Amino acid sequence: WGPGILMTILAGWVFNMLLMTGFQFAPAAHGAVFGPGTMPMFTAIFAWIILGESLTPWRIGGLVVLMTGLVMLGGGGFFESTPEAWKGDLLFLSAAMFWGLFTVLIRHWKVDPLYAVSVVALLSMVSFTPLYFLFFEPAMFRASILNNVFQLFYQGVLVGGAAVIMFTIAIPVLGPARTALFMAMVPVFGTLLGIPILGELPGLIESAGIVLVILGMLAAMGLRFPAQFR
């Protein structure tokens, strides 16, 4: 019960509340940088403390390049910050720290990925459902059946199910630190998907940020160019 409850806190509704509440205070650009962007950093730190994984200068440099790319990718939001943006940034950082610890503990406890997701989903449902109906206004009763079915499939099956299962399966294969690096690709894919879906073309700085994120991720994974290319 102890590990199950802790996993639910770190990756269940508490994690999501921290992340989503942050958007009430800070712009989306802050969410991209201080949310998914710092998850690799926190995961690498926890992997170093708990699992004894080494933090080489090359990997640290890769994380720095990755963070630089994310700042460039969401640069506009940093110049348009509200006075309360720091509150959102702290919430984003807290959520990133929660997810980083969850990622490392999955490896440390050698938990089966499907079992871990099932425990988090079930305990989240049991503990949050009463709070949802007591303290919030359920929008599901005002939404159409089509919208409810879409949210059930997208949030429940794809995001809450398939994505988390694939992520946890990757942890014992790649290691927690390397797996968490792919979370930094969330704002990158968001920007790229905005081109065909929203018609939003990234500028030069955003495009350079995407390149830096990818290069930083590869470097943080420990990949190096062959000697003849260096």
TIKELUM-720256 format. One record per residue (C-alpha): residue number from 1; x, y, z. Coordinates in nm, 3 decimals, m for minus. Layout:
% TIKELUM-720256
   nr        x        y        z
  NUM        X        Y        Z
...
END
This chain:
% TIKELUM-720256
   nr        x        y        z
    1    0.000    0.000    0.000
    2    0.282    0.241    0.079
    3    0.445    0.236   m0.266
    4    0.102    0.233   m0.434
    5   m0.015    0.544   m0.249
    6    0.316    0.721   m0.311
    7    0.301    0.640   m0.685
    8   m0.056    0.772   m0.696
    9    0.053    1.101   m0.536
   10    0.353    1.136   m0.765
   11    0.183    1.045   m1.096
   12   m0.192    1.058   m1.029
   13   m0.438    1.339   m0.971
   14   m0.212    1.534   m0.732
   15    0.053    1.560   m1.005
   16   m0.207    1.668   m1.260
   17   m0.359    1.927   m1.025
   18   m0.018    2.084   m0.967
   19    0.052    2.097   m1.340
   20   m0.289    2.226   m1.451
   21   m0.325    2.480   m1.168
   22    0.004    2.634   m1.277
   23   m0.159    2.752   m1.599
   24   m0.391    2.977   m1.396
   25   m0.091    3.188   m1.296
   26    0.174    3.145   m1.567
   27    0.171    3.142   m1.951
   28    0.182    2.818   m2.147
   29    0.546    2.885   m2.238
   30    0.638    2.861   m1.870
   31    0.451    2.533   m1.848
   32    0.656    2.389   m2.134
   33    0.990    2.492   m1.981
   34    0.926    2.441   m1.609
   35    0.700    2.137   m1.660
   36    0.816    1.875   m1.915
   37    1.137    2.073   m1.968
   38    1.269    2.022   m1.614
   39    1.150    1.661   m1.575
   40    1.476    1.524   m1.727
   41    1.678    1.735   m1.483
   42    1.488    1.616   m1.175
   43    1.492    1.256   m1.299
   44    1.869    1.268   m1.353
   45    1.918    1.407   m1.000
   46    1.697    1.142   m0.839
   47    1.861    0.868   m1.047
   48    2.200    0.990   m0.921
   49    2.081    0.994   m0.556
   50    1.871    0.675   m0.550
   51    2.018    0.456   m0.823
   52    2.374    0.580   m0.823
   53    2.371    0.671   m1.194
   54    2.661    0.892   m1.298
   55    2.616    1.253   m1.406
   56    2.895    1.310   m1.658
   57    2.986    1.662   m1.779
   58    2.865    1.561   m2.127
   59    2.518    1.470   m1.995
   60    2.500    1.783   m1.779
   61    2.595    1.992   m2.082
   62    2.321    1.820   m2.282
   63    2.064    1.913   m2.016
   64    2.181    2.276   m2.027
   65    2.150    2.286   m2.408
   66    1.806    2.124   m2.383
   67    1.685    2.384   m2.132
   68    1.825    2.664   m2.351
   69    1.629    2.530   m2.647
   70    1.308    2.516   m2.443
   71    1.352    2.877   m2.329
   72    1.398    2.981   m2.693
   73    1.097    2.773   m2.795
   74    0.868    2.946   m2.547
   75    1.049    3.279   m2.537
   76    0.743    3.492   m2.606
   77    0.572    3.383   m2.289
   78    0.866    3.494   m2.076
   79    0.842    3.853   m2.194
   80    0.466    3.863   m2.134
   81    0.467    3.721   m1.782
   82    0.212    3.830   m1.523
   83    0.312    3.937   m1.168
   84    0.187    3.602   m1.033
   85    0.372    3.390   m1.289
   86    0.617    3.277   m1.021
   87    0.335    3.088   m0.848
   88    0.267    2.892   m1.163
   89    0.640    2.829   m1.212
   90    0.665    2.679   m0.862
   91    0.366    2.455   m0.934
   92    0.521    2.343   m1.264
   93    0.852    2.268   m1.091
   94    0.673    2.072   m0.818
   95    0.489    1.864   m1.078
   96    0.815    1.798   m1.266
   97    0.985    1.691   m0.943
   98    0.693    1.453   m0.865
   99    0.713    1.291   m1.209
  100    1.092    1.263   m1.192
  101    1.074    1.080   m0.859
  102    0.796    0.853   m0.990
  103    1.011    0.762   m1.291
  104    1.309    0.666   m1.074
  105    1.102    0.472   m0.819
  106    0.948    0.259   m1.096
  107    1.300    0.142   m1.177
  108    1.410    0.123   m0.812
  109    1.111   m0.091   m0.705
  110    1.111   m0.292   m1.032
  111    0.736   m0.241   m1.069
  112    0.562   m0.395   m1.369
  113    0.455   m0.104   m1.599
  114    0.096   m0.222   m1.651
  115    0.056   m0.290   m1.280
  116    0.192    0.055   m1.189
  117   m0.049    0.233   m1.426
  118   m0.340    0.023   m1.299
  119   m0.263    0.107   m0.935
  120   m0.227    0.480   m1.006
  121   m0.548    0.490   m1.213
  122   m0.757    0.293   m0.962
  123   m0.639    0.476   m0.650
  124   m0.675    0.812   m0.828
  125   m1.033    0.730   m0.924
  126   m1.127    0.614   m0.572
  127   m0.966    0.909   m0.395
  128   m1.045    1.194   m0.635
  129   m1.399    1.113   m0.754
  130   m1.565    1.217   m0.422
  131   m1.360    1.538   m0.414
  132   m1.456    1.615   m0.773
  133   m1.829    1.594   m0.708
  134   m1.811    1.771   m0.370
  135   m1.586    2.068   m0.449
  136   m1.602    2.115   m0.827
  137   m1.869    2.172   m1.090
  138   m1.867    1.860   m1.310
  139   m1.855    1.985   m1.668
  140   m1.934    1.638   m1.798
  141   m2.303    1.688   m1.723
  142   m2.314    2.002   m1.940
  143   m2.109    1.862   m2.227
  144   m2.257    1.666   m2.516
  145   m2.232    1.288   m2.537
  146   m1.989    1.325   m2.829
  147   m1.758    1.549   m2.624
  148   m1.770    1.312   m2.329
  149   m1.686    1.014   m2.549
  150   m1.399    1.207   m2.709
  151   m1.255    1.306   m2.369
  152   m1.298    0.951   m2.241
  153   m1.103    0.815   m2.536
  154   m0.836    1.088   m2.556
  155   m0.775    1.152   m2.185
  156   m0.862    0.807   m2.054
  157   m0.733    0.570   m2.322
  158   m0.455    0.762   m2.500
  159   m0.311    1.006   m2.244
  160   m0.396    0.834   m1.916
  161   m0.353    0.480   m2.046
  162   m0.145    0.412   m2.356
  163    0.102    0.702   m2.315
  164    0.177    0.626   m1.949
  165    0.208    0.252   m2.015
  166    0.454    0.309   m2.300
  167    0.651    0.554   m2.083
  168    0.678    0.311   m1.791
  169    0.773    0.025   m2.024
  170    1.063    0.237   m2.152
  171    1.201    0.299   m1.799
  172    1.360   m0.044   m1.740
  173    1.481   m0.054   m2.102
  174    1.641    0.290   m2.136
  175    1.677    0.380   m1.770
  176    1.479    0.655   m1.590
  177    1.707    0.945   m1.683
  178    1.710    0.869   m2.056
  179    1.336    0.796   m2.063
  180    1.252    1.129   m1.897
  181    1.444    1.315   m2.166
  182    1.167    1.241   m2.413
  183    0.926    1.451   m2.203
  184    1.116    1.754   m2.331
  185    0.981    1.670   m2.677
  186    0.625    1.757   m2.565
  187    0.654    2.132   m2.650
  188    0.849    2.044   m2.965
  189    0.572    1.819   m3.097
  190    0.315    2.076   m2.983
  191    0.486    2.340   m3.196
  192    0.523    2.109   m3.496
  193    0.160    1.989   m3.477
  194    0.050    2.352   m3.464
  195    0.170    2.394   m3.823
  196   m0.084    2.166   m3.998
  197   m0.361    2.191   m3.734
  198   m0.354    2.561   m3.641
  199   m0.151    2.707   m3.925
  200    0.103    2.850   m3.677
  201    0.452    2.860   m3.827
  202    0.743    2.875   m3.579
  203    0.982    3.167   m3.616
  204    1.359    3.148   m3.648
  205    1.418    3.156   m3.272
  206    1.157    2.886   m3.211
  207    1.302    2.672   m3.490
  208    1.651    2.709   m3.343
  209    1.504    2.613   m3.005
  210    1.364    2.291   m3.152
  211    1.707    2.201   m3.291
  212    1.875    2.272   m2.956
  213    1.620    2.061   m2.767
  214    1.686    1.764   m2.994
  215    2.066    1.805   m2.980
  216    2.057    1.855   m2.603
  217    1.842    1.545   m2.559
  218    2.083    1.334   m2.764
  219    2.382    1.466   m2.570
  220    2.212    1.407   m2.234
  221    2.145    1.048   m2.344
  222    2.522    1.009   m2.378
  223    2.535    0.999   m2.758
  224    2.848    1.146   m2.914
  225    2.964    1.205   m3.269
  226    3.234    0.970   m3.401
  227    3.588    1.103   m3.356
  228    3.627    1.187   m3.727
  229    3.335    1.433   m3.705
  230    3.459    1.613   m3.396
END
